[in-house]
């Protein structure tokens, strides 16, 4: 089964960073599950990335996950990522290559929580926040504190209209969450990510794509490893509002839809 792989539109701006590898994986996935896993593992062997506890990254069929084993714990202990033949896990795999340090940090924190608390009916606050990041995060790289403030305060007019020229020169968005990437295979206006604000120097915007990703990978991984984490660290970001990501947002009235671009209710 193709499981929607043929529906990926590589012209979407948010896929630009993963397009070269993604096209190869897409072709392999359309050829079959075995071919798909082989492509992932060829790339993993070449890249020499590691999971949360330093194990070499590899990909296995979902059915190879031992009965009773936790997904994150298994990845941390063995390096092997159980992977289904679907879009969700396709984009999850892509993030292991785009942001390997962030993925390893998330895995390490998840495994740490599982070791401490076990697997219960609920994840708990820390694991909920880690999962939210993994599934739905948008990295908001920003060299201008006023733009970060606009995002936090739901000031959409400032962020998207008044400061439209700042996008690409003082701020940018990069999608990390693999569930969010899966949703955006069929984009809809209300699709919203959880923005994680990353302060960057002004010369960040002079770097090429690989160097920007490497900087974000290092800084975000350090923060994830450094201390407490909860879901209040995020700010909602309607992703089709990002300038240049959706043709309709060239019109200012695109942002008048309060069902999508909601006024803030955040306490100070």
N, C-alpha and C positions, 0 to 999 in steps of 0.2 A: 504493500500500500504506500502511496506517496505521502499521505498525512499532511497535505498542504504545502509541501516543499516547492511545488511549481508556482505557488502563489506569491512567493517572495519577490518584491519589486526592488531591485538593487538601485534604482534611481532615487529612492527615498533618501533624503539627506542624512537621516539619523543612522543609516546603515553604511555610510561611506568608509568608516574606519575598519569595518570587518568584511568589506566586499571581496577583496581578492581571495582570501581563505574561504569565505562563505560561498562563493561561486563553486569552488572545487568540492566543498562538502555537499552543496546542493546537488551537484551532478552525481556524486557518490550515493547520496541518500535516495535519489530517484532510481538508481540502479539496483538498490537493495540494502537491507539491514546490514548484512555482512560487509558489503563494500563500504558502507557508511562508517561502521566501527573501525574498519581497517584504515580509512582515511584519517580519522581522528587520532588513531594510535600512531600512525606514521608521523603526523605532525607533533604529537606529544613526545615521541622518542627524539625527534630533531630539536625540539625546544628545550628539553630537560627542565621543565617546570616541576614544582613540588607542591604537595597538598599541605594541610595544616600542621602536620607533624614531620615534615621533611621527607615524605615518601614520594618517589617518582610518580608523576601524573600518568594515568592510563585510563582507558574507558572500557567498560564491560557491558554486556547485555543486562537489562534490568533483571532478568530471571536468574542471573548469577549472584545476586545479592543473597547471602545466606538467610534462611528463615530466622526471624527474631532479631536480626542485626539492624541497628539504626543506620539510616542513609548517611548522615554526616559522620557518625563514628566510624563507619566502614571506610569512608574516604580518607579520614585522618589516619587510620591505622594501617591501611593497605595501599593508599594512593589511587585506588581504582574507583572510578566514578560510574555508578550504575546509570545507564543511558538508554532511554526508550527511542524508538524510531518515530519521533514526532517533533514539531516545531519548538515546543517548550524546551526540550532537552537539547535541541540544535543550538538555540541561542544561549542556553546555559554553558554548553561546551565552548561556544565562541568567546564568552567572557573569561574563561580560563586562559585564553591566549591573549585577549586584549588587555586584561588587567589581572595578571597572575598573582601579584602580591595581595591585592584586595581579596580575591577569591580564597587564597590560602589563609588570610587573616580571618575572614568570615568562618571558614571551616574550623580553624583552630579554636575560635571562641565558642562555636556551636559544640564542638567535641568536649571542651572544658566544662560547659554547662551540663552536658549529658553525663559526664563522669561524676559531677558533683550532685546532680539532682535526679539522674535517671530519666527514663522515658515515661511520662505520665499522660493523662488525658488532655492536659494543656502544656504549652511550651514554657510559660513563664515570661515575664516582661523582657528579659534580656534576649532570649531566643526569639521572641516575637519581633523585636526590633531588628535583630540580625536577619531574620527571614524576610521582613519587609524590605530591608536594604537589598538583599539578594534578588528578590522578585521584582521590585518596583522602583528602585532608586534611579534618580537622574543626578549626575554630577554637574553642579552649577559652579563652573570656574569663574572667579570674579576678581578683578583688580580694582574695583571701585565700591567702597563700602556703601555708598548711597543706593546702588543697584541691589545689593544684598538686602538692605533695609526695605526696599520696595517690595522685594519678593516675600520677605517675612511678614510684611504688613498688608499683603494682598492689594498693593497699589498697582494694579494692572495697567492703568493708563500711563503711569510713569515708566514702568518696566518695558512695556511693549509698544507704546506709541510715542511718548515724549522723548524717550531715550532709545528709540529704535536703532539709531546709528551706532549705539554702543555695542550692539551684538556683533561679535567677531573682532572687536577691538578692545573692549573692556570687560566683556562677559561672554560666556557661551554655555550651552547645555550639551551634555553627552549622556546618552542613555546607557545605563548599566544593567538595570533589572531585566532579567530574561523573560519574565512573564509579561512585562510591559512591551518588550520587543515583539513577543508573540501576538499581543493584542493589536499592535500597529501593523501587522500584515494586512489587516482590514481596518484602516484608521477611522476613527469617529471623533467628533468634536469634543466630547466630554472626557476623552481619554486623559487621565491625570496621573502623573508620576509623583514620587516623593523626593523632592529636591534636597540634596545634601550639599551645603555651601562649602566650597573650597577656596580659600584665599590664595591668590596667585600673584606673582609680580607682574608689572606692566609688560615686561619683555616676554612673558609667556606667549603672548599673541604674535610674536615674531617667530616662534618655533614651528617646526613642521609637525605633522600629525603624530608621528611616532614619538617624538620628544615630548609633546604635550601629554600623551597617554602615559608615558613613563613617569613624568612628574606627578600627575594625578595618582597613579598607581602607588607610588612611594608615599606621598603625603597622606592619602586616605588610609592606606594600610597601617601607617604609624598611628593615626588617630583611633582606628578600630582596635588596635592592640593596646592602646594606652590607658583606657579607663572606662568608666560607666557608659552605658548606651541604653537609650530608651527611645520610643517612637516620637517623643516631643522634639527630638533633634531635627526632624524633617519639616520642610515647608511644601505644601501642595503646589504643583506646577502643571497646568493644563498644557500638554506638550505641543498640541497643534497651534498654540499661540506663539511659539518661538518664531521670530521673523525668519523668513526663508524656508520654513519647513512645510508650509501649507499655503497654496495660492490664495485662498480666500482671505487669509489674515492680512493681506496687503491693504484691505479696506478697514479703516478705523472702527467701523460699526460692527466688525466681527467680534470685537471685545465687549460689546454692549450686552451680550447674553449672560445675565446674572445667574442662570442655572449652571453655567460652566465657570465663568470668571466671577466667583462669588465674593461678596464683601467679607472682610475678615471678622472673626470672632475670637481672635487670640488674645489672651490676657497678657498684660505686660508684667 
